[in-house]
């Protein structure tokens, strides 16, 4: 006859043993998922790509991806993905992209990829040739010009980026994302009236409050702060939860010299988006400019308490004398 006092311990031991077996089974399945592909006959591009995706180092990826150039089963899409995975090895990525082009000469995506790779290699002529091929392959597609705008803007060529966006927008008039970006660049180029015309053309395609904020920013940049405040007030009335509207309104109020209204708007922006440091960091900066150093210290302390992991950036944003 068994000792009843041992039964709970035995049951507990059995449960632990069953739990351990369960954990080991799950770990075994997970290990098999990752290891099995290594032992399969690797003549399929999908297997090489899968292993490369799970490999963090570029050097490790090279041994799996470079041979795809000579694999007859690799499609142009496979070769493009391989080139993307080797973006930190642009010479090898370039070879794979050229092979993708050979296998499918009419793929717009290949030309866009080649342009990006050539830009990494600082081969300006190659970039231009690839983008020109892309334009001829898809005359109505805005992506070649959007990529040209990206590359130009990265180099600080705002004029070139604006011209590229102009062409992209003419191909897709009314596109909200392209239109907003184009309007912002026109404003940066010192063409406020052209920017406002673009934003007006987006009415009904972009939320009204968001559009008013963009228009207000154009006016604010031109020093027309009173008009900007009017538009930004309309924006937050239409959408009281639009944090960006309150944020820009705070800046515009400060430009007009109304520090109380500026602080109120910036604090409201902070309440609406507590994950964004910009509102309070801007308030801190404005308080320093206004000589309100005690207020600035309290604002910065609040930011540091809420975002201890960003303390250095916060102190850089708001420097106290």
C-alpha contacts under 8 A as a table, 3 or more apart, distances in Angstrom:
res1	aa1	res2	aa2	distance
2	X	6	X	7.99
3	X	6	X	5.71
3	X	7	X	7.31
4	X	7	X	5.39
5	X	8	X	6.96
5	X	9	X	7.98
6	X	9	X	5.41
6	X	10	X	6.17
7	X	10	X	5.03
7	X	11	X	6.09
8	X	11	X	5.10
8	X	12	X	6.05
9	X	12	X	5.00
9	X	13	X	6.07
10	X	13	X	5.03
10	X	14	X	6.14
11	X	14	X	5.05
11	X	15	X	6.16
12	X	15	X	5.09
12	X	16	X	6.22
13	X	16	X	5.09
13	X	17	X	6.08
14	X	17	X	4.99
14	X	18	X	6.06
15	X	18	X	5.05
15	X	19	X	6.00
16	X	19	X	4.99
16	X	20	X	6.04
17	X	20	X	5.11
17	X	21	X	6.19
18	X	21	X	5.09
18	X	22	X	6.16
19	X	22	X	5.00
19	X	23	X	6.27
20	X	23	X	5.12
20	X	24	X	6.15
21	X	24	X	5.07
21	X	25	X	6.04
22	X	25	X	5.06
22	X	26	X	6.27
23	X	26	X	5.21
23	X	27	X	6.18
24	X	27	X	5.06
24	X	28	X	5.98
25	X	28	X	5.01
25	X	29	X	6.24
26	X	29	X	5.18
26	X	30	X	6.23
27	X	30	X	5.09
27	X	31	X	6.06
28	X	31	X	5.08
28	X	32	X	6.10
29	X	32	X	5.06
29	X	33	X	6.25
30	X	33	X	5.20
30	X	34	X	6.62
31	X	34	X	5.33
31	X	35	X	5.96
32	X	35	X	5.02
32	X	36	X	5.41
33	X	36	X	5.91
33	X	37	X	7.49
34	X	37	X	6.65
34	X	38	X	7.91
35	X	38	X	5.50
35	X	39	X	7.26
36	X	39	X	5.45
36	X	40	X	6.57
37	X	40	X	5.21
37	X	47	X	6.68
37	X	51	X	7.58
38	X	42	X	7.91
38	X	51	X	7.85
41	X	44	X	7.98
42	X	45	X	7.67
42	X	47	X	6.29
42	X	48	X	6.94
43	X	47	X	7.83
43	X	71	X	7.91
44	X	47	X	5.66
44	X	48	X	7.02
44	X	73	X	6.81
44	X	74	X	7.67
45	X	48	X	5.19
45	X	49	X	6.14
45	X	68	X	6.78
45	X	71	X	7.64
45	X	73	X	6.80
45	X	74	X	5.59
45	X	78	X	6.95
46	X	49	X	5.13
46	X	50	X	6.04
46	X	78	X	7.70
47	X	50	X	5.06
47	X	51	X	6.26
48	X	51	X	5.27
48	X	52	X	6.13
48	X	64	X	5.47
48	X	65	X	6.53
49	X	52	X	4.99
49	X	53	X	6.10
49	X	64	X	7.44
49	X	65	X	6.97
49	X	78	X	7.83
49	X	81	X	7.92
49	X	82	X	6.80
50	X	53	X	5.22
50	X	54	X	6.55
51	X	54	X	5.21
51	X	55	X	6.32
51	X	61	X	7.99
51	X	64	X	7.51
52	X	55	X	4.93
52	X	56	X	7.84
52	X	60	X	7.51
52	X	61	X	4.95
52	X	64	X	6.39
52	X	65	X	7.12
52	X	85	X	7.63
53	X	56	X	7.45
53	X	61	X	7.94
53	X	85	X	7.40
55	X	58	X	7.88
55	X	60	X	6.28
55	X	61	X	6.15
56	X	60	X	7.30
56	X	61	X	7.61
57	X	60	X	5.20
57	X	61	X	6.42
58	X	61	X	5.05
58	X	62	X	6.21
58	X	86	X	6.43
58	X	88	X	6.87
58	X	89	X	7.10
59	X	62	X	5.30
59	X	63	X	7.30
60	X	63	X	6.13
60	X	64	X	7.49
61	X	64	X	5.46
61	X	65	X	6.07
61	X	85	X	7.75
61	X	86	X	7.33
62	X	65	X	5.23
62	X	66	X	5.53
62	X	86	X	7.38
63	X	66	X	6.10
63	X	67	X	7.18
64	X	67	X	6.51
64	X	68	X	7.64
65	X	68	X	5.47
65	X	69	X	7.90
65	X	82	X	5.90
66	X	69	X	6.07
66	X	92	X	6.98
66	X	96	X	7.34
67	X	70	X	5.68
67	X	71	X	6.67
68	X	71	X	4.75
68	X	74	X	6.34
68	X	79	X	6.99
68	X	96	X	7.87
69	X	74	X	7.68
69	X	79	X	7.23
69	X	95	X	7.80
69	X	96	X	5.89
69	X	99	X	6.38
71	X	74	X	5.57
72	X	75	X	7.96
74	X	77	X	7.96
74	X	78	X	5.68
74	X	79	X	6.59
75	X	78	X	5.04
75	X	79	X	6.34
75	X	100	X	7.31
75	X	103	X	7.34
76	X	79	X	5.10
76	X	80	X	6.15
76	X	99	X	7.59
76	X	100	X	4.29
76	X	101	X	7.05
76	X	103	X	5.96
76	X	104	X	6.08
77	X	80	X	5.05
77	X	81	X	6.24
77	X	100	X	7.28
78	X	81	X	5.22
78	X	82	X	6.23
79	X	82	X	4.97
79	X	83	X	6.15
79	X	96	X	5.70
79	X	97	X	6.42
79	X	99	X	7.32
79	X	100	X	5.55
80	X	83	X	5.03
80	X	84	X	6.21
80	X	96	X	6.99
80	X	97	X	5.81
80	X	100	X	6.42
80	X	110	X	6.75
80	X	113	X	7.47
81	X	84	X	4.99
81	X	85	X	6.23
82	X	85	X	5.10
82	X	86	X	6.38
82	X	93	X	7.35
82	X	96	X	7.18
83	X	86	X	5.04
83	X	87	X	6.30
83	X	92	X	7.48
83	X	93	X	4.22
83	X	94	X	7.02
83	X	96	X	5.73
83	X	97	X	6.12
84	X	87	X	5.18
84	X	93	X	7.06
84	X	113	X	7.98
85	X	88	X	7.98
86	X	89	X	5.18
86	X	90	X	6.77
86	X	92	X	7.16
86	X	93	X	5.48
87	X	90	X	5.52
87	X	93	X	6.23
87	X	117	X	7.25
89	X	92	X	5.79
89	X	93	X	6.15
90	X	93	X	4.81
90	X	94	X	5.82
90	X	117	X	6.05
90	X	118	X	7.93
90	X	120	X	6.75
90	X	121	X	6.55
91	X	94	X	5.12
91	X	95	X	6.54
91	X	121	X	7.68
92	X	95	X	5.19
92	X	96	X	6.45
93	X	96	X	5.20
93	X	97	X	6.17
93	X	117	X	7.22
94	X	97	X	5.08
94	X	98	X	6.16
94	X	114	X	6.78
94	X	117	X	6.32
94	X	118	X	7.51
95	X	98	X	5.16
95	X	99	X	6.32
96	X	99	X	5.09
96	X	100	X	6.24
97	X	100	X	4.91
97	X	101	X	6.24
97	X	110	X	6.56
97	X	113	X	7.22
97	X	114	X	6.26
98	X	101	X	4.96
98	X	102	X	6.27
98	X	114	X	7.67
99	X	102	X	4.94
99	X	103	X	6.28
100	X	103	X	5.19
100	X	104	X	6.13
100	X	105	X	7.81
100	X	110	X	6.81
101	X	104	X	5.13
101	X	105	X	4.80
101	X	106	X	7.68
101	X	107	X	7.26
101	X	110	X	6.16
101	X	111	X	7.67
102	X	105	X	5.66
104	X	107	X	5.90
106	X	137	X	6.60
107	X	110	X	5.54
107	X	111	X	7.07
107	X	137	X	7.75
108	X	111	X	5.38
108	X	112	X	6.46
108	X	134	X	5.43
108	X	137	X	6.34
108	X	138	X	7.06
109	X	112	X	5.15
109	X	113	X	6.15
110	X	113	X	5.04
110	X	114	X	6.09
111	X	114	X	4.98
111	X	115	X	6.16
111	X	130	X	5.14
111	X	131	X	6.57
111	X	133	X	6.78
111	X	134	X	5.56
112	X	115	X	5.13
112	X	116	X	6.45
112	X	130	X	6.84
112	X	131	X	6.65
112	X	134	X	6.78
112	X	144	X	6.72
112	X	147	X	7.60
113	X	116	X	5.21
113	X	117	X	6.24
114	X	117	X	5.07
114	X	118	X	5.93
114	X	127	X	7.28
114	X	130	X	6.30
115	X	118	X	5.14
115	X	119	X	6.13
115	X	126	X	6.89
115	X	127	X	4.44
115	X	128	X	7.41
115	X	130	X	5.35
115	X	131	X	6.32
116	X	119	X	5.08
116	X	120	X	6.44
116	X	127	X	7.25
117	X	120	X	5.07
117	X	121	X	6.39
118	X	121	X	4.90
118	X	122	X	6.06
118	X	123	X	5.13
118	X	124	X	7.07
118	X	126	X	5.90
118	X	127	X	5.49
119	X	122	X	4.82
119	X	123	X	5.85
119	X	124	X	6.58
119	X	127	X	6.11
119	X	151	X	7.78
120	X	123	X	7.72
123	X	126	X	5.36
123	X	127	X	6.37
124	X	127	X	5.06
124	X	128	X	6.33
125	X	128	X	5.16
125	X	129	X	6.16
126	X	129	X	5.07
126	X	130	X	6.09
127	X	130	X	5.27
127	X	131	X	6.19
128	X	131	X	5.22
128	X	132	X	6.04
129	X	132	X	5.10
129	X	133	X	6.18
130	X	133	X	5.13
130	X	134	X	6.15
131	X	134	X	4.90
131	X	135	X	6.14
131	X	144	X	5.76
131	X	145	X	7.86
131	X	148	X	7.57
132	X	135	X	5.03
132	X	136	X	6.34
133	X	136	X	5.17
133	X	137	X	6.16
134	X	137	X	5.08
134	X	138	X	6.26
134	X	144	X	6.19
135	X	138	X	5.33
135	X	139	X	5.14
135	X	141	X	7.56
135	X	144	X	6.22
136	X	139	X	5.54
138	X	141	X	5.35
140	X	171	X	5.76
140	X	172	X	7.92
141	X	144	X	7.21
141	X	168	X	7.91
141	X	171	X	6.98
142	X	145	X	5.59
142	X	146	X	6.14
142	X	167	X	7.77
142	X	168	X	4.64
142	X	169	X	7.42
142	X	171	X	6.17
142	X	172	X	6.98
143	X	146	X	4.86
143	X	147	X	6.04
143	X	168	X	7.44
144	X	147	X	5.21
144	X	148	X	6.23
145	X	148	X	4.87
145	X	149	X	6.09
145	X	164	X	5.14
145	X	165	X	6.44
145	X	167	X	6.70
145	X	168	X	5.45
146	X	149	X	4.99
146	X	150	X	6.23
146	X	164	X	6.70
146	X	165	X	6.26
146	X	168	X	6.37
147	X	150	X	4.95
147	X	151	X	6.21
148	X	151	X	5.21
148	X	152	X	6.05
148	X	161	X	6.91
148	X	164	X	6.29
149	X	152	X	5.10
149	X	153	X	5.99
149	X	160	X	6.88
149	X	161	X	3.98
149	X	162	X	6.93
149	X	163	X	7.86
149	X	164	X	5.27
149	X	165	X	6.14
150	X	153	X	5.26
150	X	154	X	6.18
150	X	161	X	6.86
151	X	154	X	5.19
151	X	155	X	6.55
151	X	161	X	7.79
152	X	155	X	5.26
152	X	156	X	6.46
152	X	157	X	5.01
152	X	158	X	6.80
152	X	160	X	5.91
152	X	161	X	5.15
153	X	156	X	4.93
153	X	157	X	5.23
153	X	158	X	5.49
153	X	160	X	7.64
153	X	161	X	5.54
154	X	157	X	7.41
157	X	160	X	5.40
157	X	161	X	6.26
158	X	161	X	5.00
158	X	162	X	6.04
158	X	185	X	7.21
158	X	189	X	7.31
159	X	162	X	5.09
159	X	163	X	6.27
159	X	189	X	7.07
160	X	163	X	5.17
160	X	164	X	6.25
161	X	164	X	5.13
161	X	165	X	6.15
161	X	185	X	7.93
162	X	165	X	5.06
162	X	166	X	6.09
162	X	182	X	6.58
162	X	185	X	5.93
162	X	186	X	6.72
163	X	166	X	5.00
163	X	167	X	6.52
164	X	167	X	5.25
164	X	168	X	6.27
165	X	168	X	4.83
165	X	169	X	5.91
165	X	178	X	7.28
165	X	181	X	7.97
165	X	182	X	5.76
166	X	169	X	5.18
166	X	170	X	6.19
166	X	182	X	6.85
167	X	170	X	5.12
167	X	171	X	6.49
168	X	171	X	5.27
168	X	172	X	6.56
168	X	178	X	7.49
169	X	172	X	5.08
169	X	173	X	5.25
169	X	174	X	7.49
169	X	175	X	7.14
169	X	178	X	6.22
169	X	179	X	6.48
169	X	182	X	7.59
170	X	173	X	5.34
172	X	175	X	5.74
173	X	179	X	7.79
174	X	179	X	6.54
174	X	201	X	6.73
174	X	202	X	5.86
174	X	205	X	7.28
175	X	178	X	5.58
175	X	179	X	5.75
175	X	202	X	7.81
175	X	205	X	7.81
176	X	179	X	5.00
176	X	180	X	5.99
176	X	202	X	6.44
176	X	205	X	6.13
176	X	206	X	6.10
177	X	180	X	5.44
177	X	181	X	6.35
178	X	181	X	5.25
178	X	182	X	5.99
179	X	182	X	5.02
179	X	183	X	6.04
179	X	198	X	6.57
179	X	199	X	7.18
179	X	202	X	7.12
180	X	183	X	5.15
180	X	184	X	6.23
180	X	198	X	7.82
180	X	199	X	6.86
180	X	214	X	7.89
181	X	184	X	5.20
181	X	185	X	6.35
182	X	185	X	5.22
182	X	186	X	6.23
182	X	195	X	7.67
182	X	198	X	7.72
183	X	186	X	5.09
183	X	187	X	6.29
183	X	194	X	7.59
183	X	195	X	4.43
183	X	196	X	7.14
183	X	198	X	5.76
183	X	199	X	6.42
184	X	187	X	5.11
184	X	188	X	6.32
184	X	195	X	6.80
184	X	214	X	7.78
184	X	218	X	7.79
185	X	188	X	4.90
185	X	189	X	6.13
185	X	195	X	7.93
186	X	189	X	4.96
186	X	190	X	6.51
186	X	191	X	5.29
186	X	192	X	6.76
186	X	194	X	6.69
186	X	195	X	5.25
187	X	190	X	5.18
187	X	191	X	5.23
187	X	192	X	5.05
187	X	194	X	7.90
187	X	195	X	5.63
187	X	218	X	5.97
187	X	221	X	7.85
188	X	191	X	7.37
191	X	194	X	5.53
191	X	195	X	6.27
192	X	195	X	4.97
192	X	196	X	6.11
192	X	218	X	6.08
192	X	219	X	7.42
192	X	222	X	7.47
193	X	196	X	5.09
193	X	197	X	6.24
194	X	197	X	5.09
194	X	198	X	6.40
195	X	198	X	5.20
195	X	199	X	6.36
195	X	218	X	7.39
196	X	199	X	5.05
196	X	200	X	6.04
196	X	215	X	6.28
196	X	218	X	7.38
197	X	200	X	5.02
197	X	201	X	6.26
198	X	201	X	5.12
198	X	202	X	6.66
199	X	202	X	5.17
199	X	203	X	7.04
199	X	211	X	6.74
199	X	214	X	7.51
199	X	215	X	6.92
200	X	203	X	5.57
202	X	205	X	5.27
202	X	206	X	6.04
202	X	211	X	7.87
203	X	206	X	6.12
203	X	207	X	7.82
203	X	208	X	6.97
203	X	211	X	7.45
204	X	207	X	6.95
204	X	208	X	7.26
206	X	210	X	6.82
206	X	211	X	6.24
207	X	210	X	5.33
207	X	211	X	6.25
208	X	211	X	5.10
208	X	212	X	6.22
208	X	235	X	7.39
208	X	238	X	7.61
209	X	212	X	5.12
209	X	213	X	6.40
209	X	234	X	7.39
209	X	235	X	4.25
209	X	236	X	6.86
209	X	238	X	5.80
209	X	239	X	6.04
209	X	242	X	7.86
209	X	245	X	7.79
210	X	213	X	5.18
210	X	214	X	6.52
210	X	235	X	6.94
210	X	245	X	7.59
211	X	214	X	5.11
211	X	215	X	6.27
212	X	215	X	5.04
212	X	216	X	5.96
212	X	231	X	5.76
212	X	232	X	6.36
212	X	234	X	7.30
212	X	235	X	5.52
213	X	216	X	4.95
213	X	217	X	6.18
213	X	231	X	6.99
213	X	232	X	5.67
213	X	235	X	6.25
213	X	244	X	7.82
213	X	245	X	5.90
213	X	248	X	7.52
214	X	217	X	5.16
214	X	218	X	6.54
215	X	218	X	5.21
215	X	219	X	6.54
215	X	228	X	7.66
215	X	231	X	7.32
216	X	219	X	5.21
216	X	220	X	6.04
216	X	227	X	7.45
216	X	228	X	4.36
216	X	229	X	7.09
216	X	231	X	5.50
216	X	232	X	5.88
217	X	220	X	4.95
217	X	221	X	6.08
217	X	228	X	6.82
217	X	248	X	7.55
218	X	221	X	5.30
218	X	222	X	6.52
218	X	228	X	7.96
219	X	222	X	5.11
219	X	223	X	6.47
219	X	224	X	5.06
219	X	225	X	6.60
219	X	227	X	6.80
219	X	228	X	5.37
220	X	223	X	5.13
220	X	224	X	5.26
220	X	225	X	4.92
220	X	227	X	7.88
220	X	228	X	5.43
220	X	252	X	6.73
221	X	224	X	7.35
222	X	225	X	7.98
224	X	227	X	5.64
224	X	228	X	6.20
225	X	228	X	4.81
225	X	229	X	6.04
225	X	252	X	5.78
225	X	253	X	7.67
225	X	255	X	6.58
225	X	256	X	6.43
226	X	229	X	5.15
226	X	230	X	6.46
226	X	252	X	7.79
226	X	256	X	6.98
227	X	230	X	5.13
227	X	231	X	6.50
228	X	231	X	5.24
228	X	232	X	6.10
228	X	252	X	6.79
229	X	232	X	5.05
229	X	233	X	5.95
229	X	249	X	6.10
229	X	252	X	5.89
229	X	253	X	6.67
230	X	233	X	5.23
230	X	234	X	6.38
231	X	234	X	5.09
231	X	235	X	6.27
232	X	235	X	4.84
232	X	236	X	6.41
232	X	245	X	6.17
232	X	246	X	7.63
232	X	248	X	7.29
232	X	249	X	5.59
233	X	236	X	5.37
233	X	237	X	6.17
233	X	249	X	7.02
234	X	237	X	5.06
234	X	238	X	6.19
235	X	238	X	5.23
235	X	239	X	6.19
235	X	240	X	7.88
235	X	245	X	6.26
236	X	239	X	4.88
236	X	240	X	4.64
236	X	241	X	7.27
236	X	242	X	6.39
236	X	245	X	5.77
236	X	246	X	6.51
237	X	240	X	5.53
239	X	242	X	5.55
241	X	272	X	6.45
242	X	245	X	5.39
242	X	246	X	6.79
242	X	269	X	7.85
242	X	272	X	7.60
243	X	246	X	5.30
243	X	247	X	6.15
243	X	268	X	7.51
243	X	269	X	4.56
243	X	270	X	7.40
243	X	272	X	5.57
243	X	273	X	6.39
244	X	247	X	4.93
244	X	248	X	6.14
244	X	269	X	6.81
245	X	248	X	5.39
245	X	249	X	6.04
245	X	269	X	7.78
246	X	249	X	4.94
246	X	250	X	6.14
246	X	265	X	5.13
246	X	266	X	6.24
246	X	268	X	6.56
246	X	269	X	5.14
247	X	250	X	5.26
247	X	251	X	6.68
247	X	265	X	6.34
247	X	266	X	5.21
247	X	268	X	7.94
247	X	269	X	5.29
247	X	279	X	6.13
248	X	251	X	5.17
248	X	252	X	6.23
249	X	252	X	5.03
249	X	253	X	6.06
249	X	262	X	7.14
249	X	265	X	6.35
249	X	266	X	7.80
250	X	253	X	5.16
250	X	254	X	6.30
250	X	261	X	6.86
250	X	262	X	3.97
250	X	263	X	6.44
250	X	264	X	7.34
250	X	265	X	4.76
250	X	266	X	5.17
251	X	254	X	5.17
251	X	255	X	6.36
251	X	262	X	6.31
251	X	266	X	7.90
252	X	255	X	5.06
252	X	256	X	6.50
252	X	262	X	7.46
253	X	256	X	5.09
253	X	257	X	6.42
253	X	258	X	5.36
253	X	259	X	6.89
253	X	261	X	6.24
253	X	262	X	4.95
254	X	257	X	4.89
254	X	258	X	5.33
254	X	259	X	5.38
254	X	261	X	7.73
254	X	262	X	5.28
254	X	286	X	7.71
255	X	258	X	7.57
258	X	261	X	5.61
258	X	262	X	6.19
259	X	262	X	4.92
259	X	263	X	6.11
260	X	263	X	5.29
260	X	264	X	6.27
261	X	264	X	5.07
261	X	265	X	6.17
262	X	265	X	5.29
262	X	266	X	6.19
263	X	266	X	5.15
263	X	267	X	6.03
263	X	283	X	6.46
264	X	267	X	5.28
264	X	268	X	6.19
265	X	268	X	5.08
265	X	269	X	6.25
266	X	269	X	4.98
266	X	270	X	6.26
266	X	279	X	5.26
266	X	280	X	6.79
266	X	282	X	7.91
266	X	283	X	6.57
267	X	270	X	4.94
267	X	271	X	6.20
267	X	279	X	6.83
267	X	280	X	6.91
268	X	271	X	5.02
268	X	272	X	6.25
269	X	272	X	5.18
269	X	273	X	6.33
269	X	279	X	6.21
270	X	273	X	5.21
270	X	274	X	5.36
270	X	276	X	7.03
270	X	277	X	7.62
270	X	279	X	5.50
270	X	280	X	6.62
271	X	274	X	5.65
273	X	276	X	5.79
274	X	277	X	7.48
276	X	279	X	7.09
277	X	280	X	5.94
277	X	281	X	5.95
277	X	303	X	7.25
277	X	314	X	7.96
278	X	281	X	5.04
278	X	282	X	5.80
279	X	282	X	5.24
279	X	283	X	6.17
280	X	283	X	4.80
280	X	284	X	6.02
280	X	299	X	6.61
280	X	300	X	7.68
280	X	303	X	7.07
281	X	284	X	5.07
281	X	285	X	6.31
281	X	299	X	7.77
281	X	300	X	7.17
281	X	303	X	7.60
281	X	314	X	6.85
281	X	317	X	6.20
281	X	318	X	6.07
282	X	285	X	5.05
282	X	286	X	6.14
282	X	317	X	7.85
282	X	318	X	7.64
283	X	286	X	5.06
283	X	287	X	6.06
283	X	296	X	7.67
283	X	299	X	7.57
284	X	287	X	5.07
284	X	288	X	6.32
284	X	295	X	7.60
284	X	296	X	4.68
284	X	297	X	7.63
284	X	299	X	5.79
284	X	300	X	6.38
284	X	318	X	5.93
285	X	288	X	5.15
285	X	289	X	6.33
285	X	296	X	7.27
285	X	317	X	7.43
285	X	318	X	5.28
285	X	319	X	7.38
286	X	289	X	5.02
286	X	290	X	6.15
287	X	290	X	5.02
287	X	291	X	6.20
287	X	292	X	4.99
287	X	293	X	6.52
287	X	295	X	6.61
287	X	296	X	5.35
288	X	291	X	5.06
288	X	292	X	5.69
288	X	293	X	5.55
288	X	296	X	6.02
288	X	320	X	6.93
289	X	292	X	7.58
292	X	295	X	5.53
292	X	296	X	6.30
293	X	296	X	4.90
293	X	297	X	6.16
293	X	320	X	7.47
294	X	297	X	5.14
294	X	298	X	6.38
295	X	298	X	5.18
295	X	299	X	6.18
296	X	299	X	5.05
296	X	300	X	6.10
296	X	320	X	7.67
297	X	300	X	5.17
297	X	301	X	6.01
297	X	320	X	7.52
298	X	301	X	5.04
298	X	302	X	6.16
299	X	302	X	5.13
299	X	303	X	6.36
300	X	303	X	5.00
300	X	304	X	6.12
300	X	314	X	7.41
300	X	315	X	7.63
300	X	318	X	7.16
301	X	304	X	5.07
301	X	305	X	6.09
302	X	305	X	5.19
302	X	306	X	6.26
303	X	306	X	5.18
303	X	307	X	5.88
303	X	308	X	7.98
303	X	314	X	7.24
304	X	307	X	5.15
304	X	308	X	5.20
304	X	310	X	7.42
304	X	311	X	5.52
304	X	314	X	7.07
305	X	308	X	5.78
307	X	310	X	5.43
307	X	311	X	6.55
308	X	311	X	5.20
310	X	313	X	5.43
310	X	314	X	6.18
311	X	314	X	5.08
311	X	315	X	6.22
312	X	315	X	5.23
312	X	316	X	6.23
313	X	316	X	4.99
313	X	317	X	6.13
314	X	317	X	4.98
314	X	318	X	6.14
315	X	318	X	5.13
315	X	319	X	5.74
316	X	319	X	5.92
